[in-house]
Amino acid sequence: MSQLSEQGARLVRAEIDLAKAEMAARAKQAGIGIGLLVGAGLFGFFAFATLIATAVLGLSNAVDAWLAALIVAVVLLIITAILGLLGKNRLQSGMPPTPEAAKENVKLDVEAVKGGIRS
């Protein structure tokens, strides 16, 4: 019996060590993936900034450079305001983040258990 107990404990420890090693490897891969995504986002940001500068330079062929920059800035501010308002409205519609359906199901479960206890 004592050998069986020791073997069971060793088996559990071995499984825990295996799970730790697997999770460490997965966490390392996830960390590398997150780092690559951050790098891609950073380069995407600079690419977008370059496109904005290109729009200013292109528009400056038709109007003065300061006016081209002002026009592009106003367009960007309008887009920013629209996205901000849409985001604010979505955020408010999701607040407070309570699971109403789950709360109702728990109430029904509690009532069912109470009814079962009374019987």
C-alpha positions in Angstrom: 0.0 0.0 0.0 2.8 2.4 0.9 4.5 1.7 -2.5 1.3 2.4 -4.3 0.9 5.6 -2.4 4.5 6.7 -3.2 4.1 5.8 -6.9 0.8 7.8 -7.0 2.5 10.8 -5.5 5.5 10.5 -7.9 3.1 10.2 -10.8 1.2 13.3 -9.8 4.4 15.2 -9.3 5.6 14.1 -12.7 2.4 15.2 -14.3 2.6 18.6 -12.6 6.2 19.0 -13.8 5.2 18.1 -17.3 2.3 20.6 -17.2 4.6 23.3 -15.9 7.1 22.7 -18.7 4.4 22.7 -21.3 2.9 25.9 -20.0 6.3 27.6 -19.9 6.9 26.7 -23.5 3.5 28.0 -24.5 4.0 31.2 -22.5 7.3 31.7 -24.3 5.7 31.3 -27.7 2.8 33.6 -26.7 5.3 36.2 -25.5 7.2 36.1 -28.8 3.9 36.4 -30.7 2.8 39.4 -28.6 6.2 41.1 -29.2 5.9 40.5 -33.0 2.3 41.9 -33.0 3.5 45.0 -31.1 6.3 45.5 -33.6 3.8 45.1 -36.5 1.5 47.7 -34.8 4.4 50.1 -34.4 5.4 49.8 -38.1 1.8 50.1 -39.1 1.5 53.3 -37.1 4.5 54.8 -38.9 3.2 53.6 -42.3 -0.1 55.4 -41.6 1.8 58.6 -40.5 3.7 58.4 -43.8 0.5 58.1 -45.7 -0.8 61.2 -44.0 2.3 63.1 -44.9 1.9 61.9 -48.4 -1.6 63.2 -48.5 -0.4 66.6 -47.2 2.4 66.7 -49.9 0.0 65.6 -52.6 -2.6 68.2 -51.6 0.1 70.9 -51.4 0.4 70.7 -55.2 -3.1 72.2 -55.5 -3.0 74.6 -52.5 -0.4 76.1 -50.2 1.4 73.6 -48.0 0.0 75.1 -44.7 -3.5 74.9 -46.1 -3.0 71.3 -47.2 -1.7 70.3 -43.8 -4.7 72.1 -42.2 -7.2 70.3 -44.5 -5.7 66.9 -43.7 -5.6 67.7 -39.9 -9.3 68.8 -40.0 -10.3 65.6 -41.8 -8.4 63.5 -39.2 -10.0 65.4 -36.3 -13.5 64.8 -37.8 -12.7 61.0 -38.1 -11.4 61.0 -34.6 -14.5 62.7 -33.2 -16.8 60.3 -35.0 -14.9 57.2 -33.9 -14.7 58.6 -30.3 -18.5 59.2 -30.2 -19.2 55.8 -31.6 -16.9 54.2 -29.1 -18.4 56.1 -26.2 -21.9 55.1 -27.2 -20.9 51.4 -27.5 -19.2 51.6 -24.2 -22.2 53.1 -22.5 -24.5 50.5 -24.0 -22.3 47.7 -22.5 -22.2 49.2 -19.0 -22.5 48.0 -16.4 -21.0 44.7 -17.5 -23.3 42.4 -15.6 -24.5 39.0 -17.1 -28.2 39.6 -16.8 -29.1 36.2 -18.3 -26.8 34.3 -16.0 -28.2 36.2 -13.0 -31.7 35.2 -14.0 -30.6 31.5 -14.5 -29.0 31.5 -11.0 -32.2 32.9 -9.5 -34.2 30.1 -11.2 -31.7 27.5 -10.0 -31.9 28.8 -6.4 -35.7 28.6 -6.6 -35.6 25.1 -8.0 -33.2 24.0 -5.2 -35.4 25.6 -2.6 -38.5 23.9 -4.1 -36.6 20.5 -4.0 -35.6 21.0 -0.4 -39.2 21.7 0.7 -40.5 18.6 -0.9 
